[in-house]
Amino acid sequence: MTPTAGNARQVAIVGLGTISKYYLDAIHHDPGWTLAAVCDIRSEALTPHRSGTPCFGDHRTMFQEVALDAVVVTAPNDVHAAVCRDALRAGLPVCVEKPLAVSLDDGRELAALADATGTPLFTAFHRRYNENVLRLADQVRRSGAIEKLTVRYNELIEDHIGTDSWYLDPLRCGGGCVADNGPNAFDLVRMFVGDVTVAAASVRRDQRGTDRRAVIELRSATGIPATVELDWSYSGEIKDVDVLLSGGTRFHADMLAGHPGFKSSLWHEYAGILGDFAATISGAPREDGGLPALDLVAQSYRIERAGVLAPEGQAR
């Protein structure tokens, strides 16, 4: 799957919603990639690409008609599993936006299919490439043991989704803030403290059944507690990580610091995703967090239904 000398990998994007522009920009600026095709069921989404890029309304037809080296899936959450399944069966390495799938069973099936076919299945968690988070991780590595970790992911979701109204449909999204923002936050927790399980969960929904707020309490295999606070009704935006070390030292990373424009931190994060995806295709070892994050989403909902509550999160 390594491109020949002087040639870039031919990649297609399935799904041209709000997130696709970050992948398109990353592909445009990375000489290791060439945009070979785009796919969306909406004709109007394809219109800006028709003058220079092959456009398709069905991903299966695109896989048959275009010579591809990889696929990026940014379609709505509820079709991740179907598109990834088809790509893997076609032998195409896949980079899929978190969550890997809506259901844990589908995620497990995809992981098994990737293993069986020997085809890379890469779940994109853009916050693990955030420069402030990476700086924090380096500080923590050099400074001591973690005693407590908190990740906050607060925003007014309507400000972020553009025309992608499926985010607010719990069936298409998979739930709400837990299903969609939860994986990014869970991935950051795992980045700092390793594997975790859910100890308690509190989820607040709107009349449609969409998660709007949640507090998830996690615990690592070595007993380190971590709190994830999620809010889709927050007036403004907070995306940060707070680490308390055993000696009392506290470190903090604001994921938005240094990126004053709305969603401007995403440009460098998605460039990081594309670079890591390329390395994975080339055989670089990588522990993919797609299935563990999806498992934590499922645990959160299961524990919430069982009535195991987490304390109400408070903004610091």
N, C-alpha and C positions, 0 to 999 in steps of 0.2 A: 504493500500500500504506500510505499515511498515514491514520490514523483521522480521521474527521470531528471537527469541534470538539465537545468535550464527551464524545466517545466513546473508549473504550480499544480497543486491538487485541485481537481474540479469538484466544486461543492454546490449543492442545491439547498435552498431554504424552503421548508414547508410551513406555511403560515406567515402572513404579512401584517400581523397586528402591531400593537404598540412596541413590543420588544424587538421586532425584526430590524428596526433601523440601526440598532447598536451592532448587531451581527453584520449588517450590510456595510457599515462604516469600517468595522474591524477587517472584513474581507478586503475592502477597497485599499486599505493601508498596509496590508500584509502581503508581500510579494510571493509568499508561499501558497497563496490561495487564489483561485479564480472563480467568480460566480458563474456557474454553468447554466442554472435554471432556477426559476421560482415557481411556487405552487400555492394557490389559495382558491377556495371554492367561490370567493366573491370576485366577480369580474372587475369591479371598481378598484379592488386592491391591486390587481394585476396591471391596470392601465399605466401607471408611471414607469413600468418596466418593459412595456411592449416594444419600444423602439430599439432596444439593444440586447434583450435577454429572452431566451425561450421561456414561454409562460404556459402553465398548465393548471387546469381545474381539478385534476385527479393525480394524486402522487404515484399511484401504481403505473399509470400511463407514462409519467415522467421517468420512472425507474427503468421502464422498458425502452424508451426512445432516446435517452440521453446517457452518454458515457460518463459515469460519476465515480469519484473516489470517496465521497463522504456526503452525509446529509445532516443538516441542522433542522431540528424540529422545534418550532415556536408556535405551533397551532394551539388552540384551547386545550386545557388540561384533560378534558374528557376524551380526546382523540389521540393523546400521546401514545397510549398502548397500541392502538391499531396501526398507526403510522410507523412506530418503532418496530413492531412485529414484521411488517412488510419489508422494511429496510433491512433488517437483520436476515430475513429469509432470502433477500436479494444479495446478501453478502456485503452490504454497505455499512461501514462504520457510522455510528449515530451519535450526534451531540444533541441531547434533548434538554430543553428548559426544565428546571424543577417545577413541579414534582415529576418524578419518573413516570408515574401513572396516578390515576384517581384511587384505585384499590390496591391493597397490599398483595392480593392474589395475582393481579395483573403484573405488578412489579416483579414478583417472584418468577412468574412465567417468562418475562423478558430477560431477567438475569440468567435464567436457565438456558434460554435460547441463545443468548450471547455466548455463554460458555460452550454450548453444544456445537455452535457453528464457528467458534474461534473468532468472532467478530466484535470489535470494540463497541461497547455501550457506555457512553460518557454522559453523566448527568451534570448540567451546568449550574453551579452555585456561584453567582458572580461576586458575592461579598467576600469569599475566601481570597480574592485577588485584590481587594481594596488595599491601597498603599498604607493607610493608617492602621488597619487591622494587622497587616504584615509587620509593621513597625512595632506594634504592641506585642505580637507573638514573639518577636526577637527580644524585646525587653523582658518579658516574662521568663523566657528560656534562660536568660543570664542572671535572673534576680532571685529565684527561689520557688518554693512550692505554693501552689494555688490553694487558698482556703475557701474561696467563694467566688462564683462567676455570675454575672447578670448580663443578658443581652436584651436590648429594647429595640422594637421594630414598630414604630408608631407613625401613622400617616392617615390622611383622609383619602381613602381609596379612590373616591370619585375623581380626585385631582390627578390620579396616576394612570388611569386605564384608557383614556381617550375614548374611542368608539367600541372598545372591547367590553361590551356589557355582560359577557358571559362570566366575568369575575363575580358578579353579584347574583348569579344563579347557582345555588348550592349544589345542584346535581352536576352541572358542567364544570364548576370550579373544584368540586370535591368537598365543599363545606364552606370555607371562607378564609379568614385570616390564619387559622391553624393549618389548613390544607395548603395554602399558597405561600404565605410569608413564613409560616412555621418551618418548612424545610431549610430555608436560608439561615434562620436563627439556630436551628438544631445543628446544622452543619458547622456553624461557628463554635458552638459549645463543644462538639466533638473534636474540632481543630485544637482546642485548648486543653481538654481533659480526657479525651479518648471516648470510648464507648460509654453510653449512658442509658438509663431506663427512666421512664416516667414514674414519679412518686405521687403526684397529685395534679389535678387539672380543674380549672374553672373556665367555662366558656359562656359568653353572653351573645345571644343572637337577636336579629331583628325579626320583624313579622314574617319575612319571607323565609326565614330559617338560615340566613347567612351569618356566619360567625362575624361579629364586629369587634369583640374584645376577648382576650384570653390571657390567663396566667398559667404557665406550665412549670411545675417544679420537677427537676431532673436530679438524678444522682449517678455519679460515675462508678465504675467498678471498684475504685479505691475509696469511695465514700465522699467524694467532693460534691457539695450541693451546687446546683446551678438553677437560675430562674430565667425563664423566657417570658417577656411581656410583649404581647401583640395587641395592636389597636388599629382598627380601620376607621375609627370615628374621631381621630385626634385632629385638632385644628393646628395644622402645621406639619412638621416632620421631625422625628427623632430616630436616628439609627446609630446605636452605639453599643460598645462592649465595656463593662467595668469588671476589673479583676482585683480581688483582695488577696494579698499574699499572707502566708502564715505568720510573718513577722509584723504584720500590720500595714505594710506598704500597699498603697492603692494605685493602680494604673488604669488609664482610661483611653479609649479610642473612639473618636467621633468619626463615623464613616463618611460624613458629609464635609468635614473640615478641609479647607483648601479647594473646594469645588462649589463655589457660590451659586452657580447657575442651577436651575431646576433640573434634577436628575443628572447633573453634569458629571458626577462621580462614575456613572455607568460606562462612559466612553472608555476609560482605561481598564475598567474591570472586564468588559467584554473582549477587549484586546487580549487580556490575560487568559480568558476562557479559550479563545481560538488558538493561542499558542500552546496551551496545555493539551487541547484536543489533538493538535498536530503531533505533539510528543507522544501521546497515547497511541495514536495510529502507528507511529514509528516503533512502538514496542517499549516505551519507557514505562517502568512499573508505576502503578497508581492505584490507590485504594479508593474505589468509587463510592461516594456516600449516598448514592441515589436510593438504594434499598434500605439502608439504615435510617435515613431521614423519613422515608415513607412509613417505616415501621413505627417510628416515634409519633408520627401523625395518627396512625391507627391506635397506638397505645393511649394517646391523649384523649381521643374520642371515647374509647372503651372505658377508661378510668373516670372520665367525666360522667358518662352514663351510669356508672356504678356509684356515683355520688361522692367520690374522693375529691375534696375541694382544695384548691390552692388559695392562699391569701390574695386579696385584691392588690394588684400592683400599684405602686405609688411612684409618680415622677420624682426624680431626684432634683 
